Amino acid sequence: MTATTPPQLPVPVVLVGARGHGRWHLAHLRRLAAQGTVRLAGVCDLTPLTAAELDGFGPVAQSDDFETLLAATGARVAVLCTPIPTHTDLALTAARHGVHLLVEKPPAPSYAEFRRLADGIEAADVACNIGFQSLGSHALPAVRRLLADGAIGEPAGIGAAGAWVRDEAYFRRAPWAGHRRLDGTDVLDGVLTNPLAHAVATALAVDGSTAAEDVTHIETELFRAHAIESDDTSCVRLTTAHGSRVTVAATLCADTAAEPYVVAHGTRGRLTFWYKQDRVLLQRAGHAPEETTYGRTDLLENLLAHLTDGTPLRVPPAATGAFMRVLEAVRCAPDPAPLPPDAWHTAPGTTADGSTLRRVVPGIDGLVAASADTLSLYSELGAPWALPQEVRSR
């Protein structure tokens, strides 16, 4: 997919959703604007940004009506950072105007909505990256080359681990936070499908299984310690079309926050990829450990390069099909099981004044790491709160 007419610099961009994580996109657009790459032509948000928030951008149109804003600004690119259930309709609105897209992850709250988004974008012949920033890491193709070259022997499976800390206030950050559904609409704001969705997508990418047809079987174990509807402590195990196993264990109830990682196991060693840091550790028999830090291609800059000179897109919708199969399995699984009161305790939150609390699942940090090491589910690792949970397979 390429643009019919390369855009002139600076490229006019509209940001949709400038609060919350949208502030990161606003800061990034400020950097690109300073380089002369983009011009922030408009902001679409229910609450307009202040003059101070837009300082340095020059004139910026604002409206809560996306279609009107697109027509008024002549934008060539839109960055969508809005609630998950809104992505598809907003993306298709942009596509009707011939506007190219960076859509935050996850791309949609169900596989059906994802297909509607992907098919509509393809029919409109516009370019789109999905915001799995870790898939822009230069470490990813390096790891794939090492695996293909047999650096750690025959493949023996891939595990991913994400142990994060989130305060109870995190689940009040937006009306849809912590929900699987809201007012009859799928939301899927669970640990595997939103905050640690990168762990799932990156593990699949390391395995080379990114298309929807690359996943053949999915097992899920979904739990929650917080008083929410969605899962905050879960694991999933996939079987891929070429027979590999991929396991992802994640929690927002860790005792200590840790850098998430993907580990590829082989018959003669292992490769560990800390995907937020673009850092890779190669450990193999008969060799000293080798650690390398790589660069990263930003997905908005990659989209702009694609429009300018045809550079291949790093994360087009098709490259997230396997992830969306996992999201769909989570969506269709039984509702997350609440952990019994003796399986968690409260602890001070992360704010300096101690005004918030968080829930900690004792031992979960070790269980997450053990899952990645052994490709096991929580129930198979003997977690007492996991043993009664029915594991639903697809």
N, C-alpha and C positions, 0 to 999 in steps of 0.2 A: 504494500500500500504506500503510495507516495503522493505528495501534494502536486496538483497540476501546475501551479504557479509558485515558485519559491518566494517566500515572504521577504519583504524589505525590512532591514533592521532600522530601529528597534521594532520587534514584533509586538503588536497590541494584544494584551492579555487581560482576561477578566478572571478575578478570583471569586469563587462562589463558596461562602462560608469562611469568614475571617476571624471567628472566635475559636477558642479551644486550640486544637491542633492547627487551625487555620492561621494562627499567629506565626507558626514556623514557616508556612508558605509565604506569608507576607514578608517576613524577614529575608527569605531567600529571593523573593522577587525584588526586594530593595537592593540586594547585592547584584543581581543580574541587570537591573536598571542602571546601576552605577557603572556597569561595564558597557552599557549601550546595547545590550542584547535584547532587552524587552522594554516595553512601556506599559505600566499598569494603567489600563484604559478604564477599568471599572471594577467595582466591588458590589457583589450581590449578597446582602445579609439582612436579616429581619431588624437588626439594630445597626444603623449607620456608624461607620468608623468616625472618630473625631479628627479634627485637623491635626492634632498632635500625632495621632497614630499614622496619618498619611503624610507626615512631614517629609519633604525631600522628593516626593513623587511627582509634583506638579499637579495639574488639574486631573481629577479622578471622578468619573461619573459614579453615582451610587443609586441603587434601586433595589427593592425587594422583589421585583418582577424580572426574572432572568431573561425571558424572551425579549422584552422591551429593551433591556440593557444591551443585549447582543446587537439588536438593530441600531441602537443609538451610538454604539462605540465602534462598530466595524471590527470587532475582535477577531483575530485569527486563531487564538488558543484560549481555552477555558480550563482552569484548575478547579476541580470539584472536591471540596472538603466539607461535606454535609452529612447529616445522619444517613446511615447505611440504606434504609429503605427508599431514600430519595434519589440514589445514584442513577438508576436506570432511566427514569423519566427526564431528569436533567440532562443526562448524556445524550439522549435521543433528541431533546430540544436543540442542543448544540449541533448535533449531527445534521439536523434539518437545515441549519444555517450554514453548513459547510465549515463549522468550527472544529478544530482539532482539540484533543482532550488529554489531560492527566487526571485520572480518577483515583481517589484515595482507596486503599484497601479496607475491608474486602470489597470487591466490585459490586456485589449484590447480596441480598439476604436469603436467596434460594437459587437453586440451579436453574429453575424456569426463568427467573428474572435475569439471571446471568446470560442465558441464551437469548433472551429478548434484547438485552444490551449489546451483546457481541454481534448478533445477526443484524441489528439495526445500524451499528457502526460500519459493518462491512458493506451493507447495502448503500449507505450514504458515501462510501469511499473517503472517509476521514481517518486520520491517524489517531491512535490512542495508546497510551501507556497506562498500566495499572500500577498504583503507587507502592509496590513492594520494593522499597529502595535497596534492600539487601541483594536483590537480583541484578543490580547494577555493579556489584562488587567485582573487581578484576580477580579476586581470589577464587570466584566460582569457576570460571573456565580453567584456571590453573589446577584446582582440585580435580576437575573432571579429566584433565590431561594426565595427572598423576595416577588416577585410578585406571584409566585406559591403558597406561604404560605398565601397569602391574607393580607400582611402587610398593604396595602393601600386600601383594599376592592376590589370590582369588577373592572376590568380594564376599563378605559374610553378613551384610546387612548394614543399615544406617539407623542411628538413634539421634534424637534431638532432645535437648533439655532446656527448660525455661523456668527459673525460680525467681519470681519477682515479688515485691512488696507493694501492696496498694492499701491505702487507708479506706475506712468505711466511707469517707467523703467522696472517694473516687466513684462510687456507685450512685452518687447524687449529682454528678457533674452535668448531667443532661436528663431530660424527662425519659429518654429511651435507655439510659445507662442501666446495665444489669438485667435487661429484659431479653427474653427469647421472642416474645411477641408483645405488641402494644396496640390496643384497640383493633385486634383482629389482623394486624399486619406483622409479618415476620421482621424481626430485628436482628437476632443472633449475636448479641453483644456478650459472647462468652470468651473464656481465656484462649481457646484454640482458634477461634474465628475472628477475633479482633486484636486485643493487646499483644498476644503472642502468635498471631497469624503468620508472622515472618518465619517463625520456627518451622511451621508446617510447610510453607512454600519453599523455604530454603532447603529443607531436607529432601523434598521431592526434586528440586532442581539439581542437587548433588547427585541424586540417583539417576538423573536424566529422564525422569517421569513427570512431565509437566502437562501433557495433554489429557483431556478427560478420559480418553480410552486407555490411558496408561495405568489406571487403577482398576483392579479387578475385585478386590475384597477389602472390607473395612470393618474393624472392631472398635467399639467405643466404650469408655468408662468415664462417666460424667458425674461430678460431685460439686457440692457447694457448701462452704463453711459460713459465708455471709448470708444475711437475710435478703436474698435476691432471687430472681427467677432463673437466671442463666447460670452457667458453670464457672467456678473459679479455680477448680483443682481437677484436672482431667488428663486422660491419656488416650491415645488412639494408635492402632497398629494397622498398617496397610500391606497388602500384597499387590505387587505390580505385575504388569503384563509379561515382563521378562523374569518373573519369579523371585524378585528380591523382596525383603521385608524392610519396612520403614516404620519406626516407632517414634512418637512424639509425646513427651510428658511435660506438663506445664502446670504452674500454680501461681496465683496472686497472693498466697498465704504463706510465703516462705518466712523462715526466721531471719535470714539475711539475704538481701538482694544480691544476685549474681549475674554475670554476663551470660546470656543465652548462647548456646553453641549447637553445632551439628557434628557428630562423630561418625566417620565411615570406618567400619571394621573390615579387616582382611585377614587372610590366613597367615600373613607374615608381619602384620603391624596395624597401625591405625592412623587416621588423619582427623584432626580436630580443627573445626572452623568456627571461630568466634565471629559471627557474621556482622555484628554491629561495629566491630573493630577492624574488620577486613584482615584478620590475623589467622594464620594457619600453622599448626604444629604437626610435623611429620615424624612419627615414631615407628621404626621398623627394626627388625632383627639384624644385628651385625653392623648397625650404623648409629652414630650419635644423633640425638634429636635435632631436627632442623626447624627453626621458626622463621616465618616470613610474613611481613605486613605488606599488603597490596593497596593500590589506589581504588578509586570508585568513580563510575560515571553516574552523574546525577540524572534522574529520569526526565526532568523537565528539559534540561540541556540536551539530553539524547533525543527528545521529541523535536526540539528546535533544529537540531542537526539533521534529523530525518527529513524535516520539511525543507531544509535549505539544500542539502546535497545527497539525500537518499540514504544516509546512514541507517542501518537496520535498527528497528525498535528493539529495546531490551526486554520489555514486558508487555507485548500486545495481549489483548484479551485471551487469545488461544493459549498463551503460555501460562494461564492461571486455571485452565480447565480441571486439572487434577486437584488443585486446591479446592475448587468449587465442589468437586465430588466429595471431598472430606467435609466441607461445610454442610452439604446436603445430608450426609450421614448423621452429623450432629443435629441438624434440624429435625430429622425424622426419628431420632433416638428417643427413648423415654426421657421425660424431664429429669434434670440432674437430681441425684439423691442428696437430701440434706445430711450433712455429717452429724452424728450424735453430739450432744453438748460436751461429752468428755473427750471428743476427738480434736477440739480446738480450744484456744484460750485467747483472751484479749491482751494486747500489748500497746504501749504508747505508739502513736502514729509518727509520721516523719516531719511534722511541722515543728518549728523551733520552740513554739510555746506549749507544745503538748496538748493542743486543743482537740486533736482527733485521736481516734483509736483504730487499731487494725486487728484482724483475726489471724492467728498463727496456728497452723496445723503441725504439731510436734512431729519431727522426723521426716517431713515432706521434702526438705532439701536433699536428704540422702536418697529418698525414694525416687525423686526426679532423676538424679544422677545414675542410680542403679538401673532405672528403666532404659536410659540411653546406653548404658554399658552392656546390658543383657538382652535388650529388645523385648523386655517383659512388660506386661500390664501391672497396674497396682495390685490387683487381686492375686496375680501370680507371684508377686513379691511379698505376700503375706500381710499387707496392710489390713489390720482388723476391721477398719471401717469400710474396706472395699470388698471383703469376702461375701457379704449378703447381696451385693449389687449384681443384678442381672446384666450380663454383657450382651449387647445387641450387635449382631453381625449382619453385614451386607456384602 
